Amino acid sequence: MNSKFAKKYRYLAYLLIAPSIIIVTTFLIYPSAQSLYLSFFRSTPFGNRQIFVGIENFQRLLTSPAYWNSLTRSLVFTAITVFISISSALILAVVTNKKIKGAKIYKSLLIWPFAFSFAFAGIIWGVLLHPNVGIMSYYIKLLTTLDFNWINNGTAAFTLIIIASSWRMLGYNFIFFIAALQNVSPELLEAADIDGASPVTKFWKITFPLISPITFFLLIMNTLQVFFLTFGVVDVLTQGGPARATDIVTYKLFRDAFLSMRTGYASAQSIILFVFVAIITIIQFKYAGEKVFYQ
């Protein structure tokens, strides 16, 4: 019976996974192979001829102070954004998971940022914190005398893209945390109450270990998304400025590829970026993954 069933539907499995294979091949494998191929060439200014240069693009890239500054800036940006977005989402999820009035409304409002693109999130915060017309920048200056002029100040611009990116990731993280918290066994928390455990002790000793798999998953996903998807925030707000203060690696890659037309140099950047993020992910799995508690 099983052999007849397998023989009859032996092509069904291939048919079902064919769309996924086509999409992955078209939009991931082929572009990656093309980038690797182009990284060994240098294009002429008009792009009508390619000159084989071997690993010269990689050598120039790895000895470029501008690239290392951009990479360092990206690491700092990613670390701060991931920490703010995950920690704030966790705190808000813990608060709204309690029996408080209007909890459903708060949950709906906190999920909303996930519906927006990174570019749109950048526009929203760019308007709110605009040094001339932004309502939030007005009150910041009124209450603190601080002039949050992100158009001319590099530190303010860097802070702005962190705020916009963290806010965009908030809804995504909140959805997972609220779902994880609702799956924590109430019996364990009641037993801890009987033993006289404080709310802080209950959270760190019971709740957090039980939601650590979700936290670890969000750590990986947030790192990847902030590294690769926050280009839109930088593009609509600062274009890498002022004075390259927000020139993260993805925007530098775009500028070299499509504005400076150095496709080989940009392709080498994409390969190094892919390898670098893969190494970070492996390290996270190696060290952070060991602290995850699986039931």
N, C-alpha and C positions, 0 to 999 in steps of 0.2 A: 504493500500500500504506500509506504513512504517512498520507495523507489519510483513508483508510478507518479506520485505527486511531484517529486523532485524533477523527474524527466519532463513532466507537463509544464512546470513553471520554472524551468531552469534559467530562462532568459528574463523572467520577471524582476529578479533582484537587480540585474544589470540595468534594466529599463528604469527602475525606480531611482537608482543612484546616478543615472546618466545626467540629469539636469545639474546636480551638485558638482559632478566632475567637470562638466562643461564650464560652469561658472568659475570654479576654482582655477581651472586651467587658463581660462580667458583673462581673468582679472587678477590672478595672483602668480601662478607659475610662469606664464609667458612674459608678463612685465618684469618679473624678477630676473628671468634669464636674459631678457633684453637689456636690463640695467647692468647686469654683470658683463655682458658683451660690450656695451658702450663704454664701460669704465676703463677699458684698455685702449681707447681711442681719443684723439683730440680733433674736434670739428673745426673747420675753417669758419671765419666770421659770418659768412653767408649760409653755412650749413650744407653746402653742396659737395663737400669732400671730407672724408675722414682719414686721419693719419694715425697709424698704429704706434702707440707710445709705451706699450707694456704696462708696467706698474708705476709709471711716472706720476699719474694722477693721484695714486695712493700715497706716494712719497711726498708730493707737494702738499697734500691734505694733512698728513700726519706731522709735517714740520711747519704748518701754518699757525701762527699765534691767533689769528682771527677765528680759525675753526675751533681751536681749543677753548678760547674765550666763549664762543657760542655754545660749545658742548657743556662747559662748566655752568654757564647761565641756565641751560636747559635742565641740568641735573638739579640745581637749586630750585628752579621753578617747579619741576615735577615733584620733588620731595615736599615742598611747602604746600603745594596745591593738593596733593594726595592726602597729606596729614590733615589739613583743614577740612576737606570735603568728607573724609571718612569719620573723623572725630565729631564734627558738627552734626552729621547725619545720625551717628550713634546716639549722641546726647538727645537730639530731638525725637528719635524713635523711642528711647526709654521714657521720655516725658509723656509723649502722646499715647504710649501703650498703656498708661495708667487710666483709671476710670475718672476722667475729668470732663467737665462740661464742654461740649463743642469739639470733642476729640476727632470726630469724623470730618468736620470742616477743616481742622488744622491739618489732618493727614492729606486731604485733597489738595490743599494749598501748597503743601510741602512737596508733593509729587509733581506739580506743574512745571518746575524748571526743566525737568527731563524732556518735556515736550518741545523745547526750543533747541535750535542748533547752537553750536558754539559761536557762530558769527552773530546770530541774533542776540545771544546773551551779551556779547561784546558791545553791540549797539545800545542795549538797554542800560548797561552800566556806564557806557561812555556818555550817554545823555544825562544820567543821574549825577555823575561826578564831573560833568563838564565845568571847567573853571569859570566860564562866563554865564551860562544859563542853567547849570545843574543845581537842582534843589538840595541834594545831599552835600555838595561842595559848599553851598551857601551856608548851611547850618554848621558844617565842620569849621568853616572860617569864623562864623559868628560865635561858636562855643569855645573854640580852642585857639583862635587867631592863626590857625595853620592854613596856608595857601596850597591846596591840593591841585597844583597845576600840572597834570600829567602830560600836557602837550609839550611843555618845555623841560620838565624835570624827569630825568631818567628813573630815579627811585620811585617816584609817584606813578610813572607809566608801568613799571614792573609790578608794583603793588596792584594796579588796576587790572592787569591781565590775570593776576592770581585770584583776585576777588571774583572776576567774571567767570573764570574757569571753575573755581570751587563752587560757585553758586549753580552753574550748569550741571555739575556732577552731583549736587546735593540730592536731587530727586531720585536719581538712579540708585544711589547708596541707601537712601531712606526706604525705598520699596523693599530691598532685600533685608535690611535690618528689622523693619517692622514685621515682616513675615517670619524671620528667625525668632524674634522675641515672642511671638504668639505661639510658637512651638515649644517653648521652654515649659517643662512640666510644673504646674502649680504645686503639686505635692512636695517637690523638692524645696520650693520657696517656703511653703507652710512648715515643713520640718525644720528649716533654718530659723524661722520665726519662733518656733517652740524652744529651740536651743538658745534663743536670745541673740541671734546674729543681727548686726546693724545693717541698714540698707546698702552701705558701701561694701561691707563684707560679703553680703549676698550677691552683689553684682560681680565682684572680682573673683569670688570663689565658686560661684554656681553659674550665674547667667553668662558671663563673658566666656568661660571655657566651652559652654554649650553652643555658643554662636561663633566660636573661633573658626570653624570651616568657612562660614559665610564671610567673616572678616578677611580671611586669607584670600578667598576668591576675589573679593572687592579690591584688595591690595594689588593683586596681579592685574585685574581689569582696569583699575584706575591708572596704574602706571602706564599701561599700553595706550589707553585713550588720551591721557594728558600728553604723552610723547608724540603721538601721531595725529590727533584730531583737534588740537588747540590752534592749529594754523589759522583758522577762521577768525579767532579772537584777535590775534596779532595783526592780521591783514586788514580788518575793518577799523581797528583802533590806531595802531602806531606804525605799521609797515616796518617794524624792526627798530624804530627810533624811540625817543630822540638819542642821537649819538650811539646807535646800535645797542641801547640799553635793554631792548626787548627782542634782540635778534637771536631767537632760539633756532636750533638746528634745522627744523622743518621749514622755517621761513627763509633761512640762508640757502637751503637746498633749492627752494622755489626761485629765489632771486638769481642764483647762479645758473639755473637751468633755463628759465624763461625770460629773464631780463638781460642777463649778461650772455646768454646763449652758449654757455660752456657746458654742453650736455655730458661730455665725458667726465668732467670734474664733478658735476652734480650726481652723476650715476655712481661714482666712487663714494660720494657722501652717503647715498642711499644704502649701498652695500655695508659700509662701516656702521651706519645707524642700525641696520637690521641685526648685525652681529652684536653690537653693543647692547641693544635691548634684549636680545636672546640671552646674553651673559647675565644681565640684571635679573631676568626672569628665573634663570637656573639658580642663581644665588638666593633669590627669594624662596624658591622651592626647597633649597638645601637647608637654609637656616631658619627662615620663618615657618616653613612647613613642619619642622620638627616640633614646634610648640603648639601645633593644632591638635585639638582633642576631637577624635571621631568616636561617636557612640557605637 
